[in-house]
Amino acid sequence: MSLGALSIQNLRCLRQVDLELHPGRNLIIGANGSGKTSLLEAVFLLGRGRSFRTRNSERLISHGESRLVVFGRTLPPDASGIPTALGIQVTRGEPTIAKVQGAFTQTLADLSAALPVQVIDPGVHKLVEDSAYRRRRWMDWATFHVEHGFVEVWANYTRALKQRNAVLKQIQTDRGATGQLDAWDSELAQLGEKLAQSRRRVLEDLRPHWQATVLALADLNLELVYFQGWGRGTPLLESLQAFRERDVQRGSTHAGPHRADVILKLDGKLARDTLSRGQQKLAAVSMILAQLRLLTTLLPEPPTLLLDDPAAELDPERLTRFIDQVAPLRSQLVLTSLTAGGQPFGQPDRVFHVEQGRVSEG
């Protein structure tokens, strides 16, 4: 569903903001530092339970304040639909809490189910350049929306992993605890195999969208290679047992889907070692757009797409190609720009002006 009403309290420079987004194209105009990107962060926080600029949500809280709150209400696809109310609160020194339809959520993933949202910002190249952590998040967000039960399996796997790591540390001082590993190895292997299978299925479904998008946008014949987190063709249980002594020495589990990655290769070489920064950005943008193309075919409504100054680092030809890839998605767009002139996606349906943290429409 698209996002309609949005209310923000104490998020960076946005002390109190209330606005109504359009299900089509929403343009946010303002000078650098005015709060444009913070508005995108608020939408992303509401749909993901975190920022796309920092892992520490407390850094989003306005200076001198103890908490931030973001509320929203989705727009149903037709008149017969029911809007979904959702909200999130981040308080210094306390766990983040969220609500969907007035009820506290068990996990922040419930927000993502209510408001699927993705972002393309100037730091998007980090999806290619940085560690596997970002690419696992990219992969798991799509898997969550496609594979029913994925979140439950992932939560159970994470719990079992923590228990196994605790036993590994215990063994370092008490070898008598070694026998406890057998039970955790069995559970971890069973759950880990399920996670890997879900991810593999989604990546296979995504592959044709990826190939078409990266070729059209970047003229690159890049390959997506899935690394499941342990040796291909080897059962996870066997890998856990093979690395057991090494795991004991390190106090952590070496093999498993928590170490998975999606590796980009060009002519058999790692893309991050061969592509320029501009090419990395185009490849990362292609990853996100391919993901949205897949979900558009599977979800009742396409996810909301946030674009932070999309024309800033693209030459006219690449910008045209980018627009050609985004337009068919039919996504709600929330995009930022320094000025209202020369908008790449045409006349916006709604325009908001941001100045020193204050937002006005028109």
JOZI-V343955 format. One record per backbone hydrogen bond with DSSP energy under -0.5 kcal/mol. NH is the residue of the N-H (numbers start at 1). CO is the residue of the C=O. If there is no record, write none. Layout:
# JOZI-V343955
nh: {NH,NH}
co: {CO,CO}
This chain:
# JOZI-V343955
nh: {2,4,5,6,7,8,9,10,11,12,12,14,15,17,19,21,21,26,26,27,28,29,29,30,34,39,39,40,41,42,43,44,45,46,47,48,49,51,57,59,60,61,62,65,68,69,70,71,72,73,74,75,76,81,85,86,87,88,89,90,91,92,94,97,99,100,101,103,105,110,111,112,113,114,115,118,120,124,126,127,128,129,130,134,135,136,137,138,139,140,141,142,143,144,145,146,147,148,150,153,154,155,156,157,158,159,160,161,162,163,164,165,166,167,168,169,170,171,172,173,174,177,178,179,180,181,182,184,185,186,187,188,189,190,191,192,193,194,195,196,197,198,199,200,201,202,203,204,205,206,207,208,209,210,211,212,213,214,215,216,217,218,219,220,222,223,225,225,226,227,227,228,234,239,240,241,242,243,244,247,248,249,250,251,252,256,259,260,261,263,263,265,266,269,271,273,274,274,275,280,281,282,283,284,285,286,287,288,289,290,291,292,293,294,295,296,297,297,298,298,299,304,305,306,307,308,308,309,312,314,319,320,321,322,323,324,325,326,327,328,329,330,333,334,335,336,337,346,349,350,352,353,354,355,357,358,360,362}
co: {75,73,73,19,71,17,69,15,14,10,60,11,13,8,6,4,19,24,333,350,335,27,352,337,31,35,36,36,37,38,39,40,41,42,43,44,45,54,55,56,57,58,10,62,90,9,88,7,86,5,84,2,74,78,83,72,99,70,97,68,89,66,91,89,87,103,85,100,98,107,108,108,109,110,111,304,306,121,123,124,125,125,126,131,131,132,133,134,135,136,137,138,139,140,141,142,143,146,147,149,150,151,152,153,154,155,156,157,158,159,160,161,162,163,164,165,166,167,168,170,170,174,175,176,177,178,179,180,181,182,183,184,185,186,187,188,189,190,191,192,193,194,195,196,197,198,199,200,201,202,203,204,206,206,207,208,209,210,211,212,213,214,215,214,220,265,223,263,224,225,261,226,231,235,236,237,238,239,241,243,244,245,246,247,247,229,256,257,227,225,261,223,269,266,264,270,270,271,271,276,277,278,279,280,281,282,283,284,285,286,287,288,289,290,291,292,293,294,294,295,295,116,332,118,334,120,306,307,309,311,315,316,317,318,319,320,321,322,323,324,326,327,24,305,26,307,28,343,25,25,27,360,29,358,34,355,353,351}
